[in-house]
Amino acid sequence: MQVLIAIIIGGIFACAIYMILRRSIVKLIMGLALLGHAANLLIFSAGGLFRARPALVAPGETAPLAPAADPLPQALILTAIVISFGVIAFMMVLVSRASEAVGNDDTDLFTATDQ
């Protein structure tokens, strides 16, 4: 199962890099969003993938039962999702304004955006 998840994460990283290297600024934003999602999946899978085993400590115990997921990566991912949403929203507004000034979304034509 973890090999399949690793292959899927690698595919998402590859798609993200491909989209970042395109000339369209909209595809750049979508590629950066995919890159963030792939990084979140990578951190999530590093915490351990166990089905139906929450990382909860039973009453009277000092640690969770043996195969349990690490809750720290999950908390980090929740924070990363909120931050990436804010950054993507800011980038969308910034690109919208820049493409209105230039009249196109081609990155090669973004040489005179300060006019």
C-alpha atoms as one frame of an Amber mdcrd trajectory, in Angstrom:
protein
   0.000   0.000   0.000   2.803   2.423   0.833   4.515   1.720  -2.491   1.309
   2.624  -4.321   0.993   5.853  -2.326   4.633   6.700  -3.117   4.033   6.169
  -6.842   0.912   8.343  -6.740   2.771  11.109  -4.881   5.591  10.928  -7.433
   3.054  11.233 -10.263   1.485  14.280  -8.651   4.943  15.853  -8.205   5.705
  15.157 -11.881   2.414  16.730 -13.017   3.070  19.743 -10.797   6.568  20.295
 -12.194   5.250  19.930 -15.750   2.552  22.519 -15.118   4.991  24.922 -13.441
   7.230  24.803 -16.530   4.406  25.804 -18.896   4.208  29.354 -20.259   0.699
  30.101 -19.019   0.552  31.850 -15.668  -2.733  30.086 -14.817  -1.035  26.710
 -15.261   1.770  27.964 -13.031  -0.715  28.617 -10.228  -2.361  25.225 -10.723
   1.082  23.578 -10.698   2.004  25.296  -7.446  -1.279  24.156  -5.909  -0.576
  20.575  -7.022   2.944  20.826  -5.641   1.537  21.849  -2.257  -0.927  18.971
  -2.278   1.800  16.487  -3.195   4.002  17.766  -0.382   1.085  17.429   2.048
   0.503  13.841   0.922   4.199  13.099   1.347   4.206  14.409   4.917   0.969
  12.552   5.655   2.353   9.256   4.390   5.575   9.762   6.386   3.465   9.794
   9.566   2.315   6.244   8.913  -0.744   4.876   7.186  -2.739   2.520   9.369
  -6.358   1.707   8.663  -8.857   2.127  11.506  -6.137   2.792  14.099  -6.498
   6.308  15.500  -3.625   7.765  17.489  -5.598   7.900  20.721  -4.294   6.854
  24.109  -6.622   4.466  25.911  -7.591   5.284  29.509  -4.931   4.011  31.893
  -2.268   3.717  29.169   0.752   5.958  28.603   1.086   5.522  24.834  -1.179
   4.547  21.923  -1.408   0.901  20.900   1.367  -0.469  18.681   0.455   0.307
  15.037  -0.885   3.856  15.231  -0.460   6.877  13.001   1.643   9.792  14.222
  -0.675  12.778  14.879   2.016  15.463  14.453   2.195  15.301  10.613  -1.589
  15.532  10.485  -1.533  18.728  12.523   1.245  20.162  10.349  -0.729  19.371
   7.207  -3.816  21.159   8.513  -1.716  24.265   9.034  -0.089  23.901   5.614
  -3.487  23.617   3.908  -4.666  26.898   5.404  -1.436  28.708   4.529  -1.362
  27.349   0.974  -4.979  28.393   0.454  -4.096  31.962   1.442  -1.005  32.033
  -0.789  -2.894  30.613  -3.784  -5.718  33.138  -3.305  -3.191  35.987  -3.152
  -1.427  34.687  -6.272  -4.716  34.463  -8.154  -5.517  38.097  -7.401  -1.989
  39.198  -8.279  -1.989  37.288 -11.574  -5.459  38.578 -12.413  -4.268  42.153
 -12.015  -1.061  41.521 -13.953  -2.867  39.817 -16.834  -5.297  42.753 -17.037
  -2.330  45.121 -17.349  -0.586  43.042 -20.012  -3.675  41.697 -21.766  -2.429
  38.109 -21.911  -1.471  35.289 -19.548   1.729  34.336 -21.410   4.730  34.728
 -19.128   6.971  35.833 -21.999   4.802  38.939 -22.431   5.066  39.942 -18.753
   8.029  42.247 -19.388   6.084  45.508 -19.166   3.817  44.999 -16.164   5.083
  48.089 -14.335   3.502  50.555 -16.768
